[in-house]
Amino acid sequence: MNFPTILNNTIVRRPHSSKTQDNENNEHNTKEFEEDIEDVRDNQKVVVRQNWDKFLLLTWKNWLLQWRHPVQTILEILAPVLFAALLILVRGLISPEERPKKIFSPFELHTFTPASIFIRIAWSPCDNKAINKIMNNVAAAYNFTPNACYVSSKVLENALWDKMKSVTLAGVQFSDDLSGKDNIEENLEVVIR
């Protein structure tokens, strides 16, 4: 087949050749292609050989360094073995003790009896009748007397940190927005400290 060739932005058409010329051209192109493939394969072999030579040279260099420093080489080999043996020895000296597993039984909140050191429950804010009623009922159910009520959450936090942490079971902190109201909201946020 004849394909046009572009030279200097002009299309030059090759003259039509006979089939024998086409076959000769194809054979010539095939030979060139095969030679190119051989060249690429040779180049790859050279690159592989060069990499292998570098690896062998580096291995020889490391071997010489190890050979010239025998104490260091012996320590590099024996140190991990000695440390492993030490760990195995220590593990062998201590016999494991089997203990029966302990299963704690669940408890209901109404059966909860706090330790006698906890004698107080604190909450804030003080001036909400509904909160006061709830917290006084809880305190009466668990025999917490006297109870501590604080004006705001900040005052409650300060009191818990300063002087009450050893005698107070918990500080129940309601939102300060409930201060001065007689009821509680449907979506109530509570923080237990």
Salt bridges, closest charged atoms under 4 A:
GLU32 OE2 - HIS28 NE2 2.56
GLU38 OE2 - ARG41 NH1 3.71
ASP53 OD1 - ARG49 NE 3.54
GLU97 OE1 - ARG99 NH2 3.63
GLU157 OE2 - ARG193 NH2 3.40
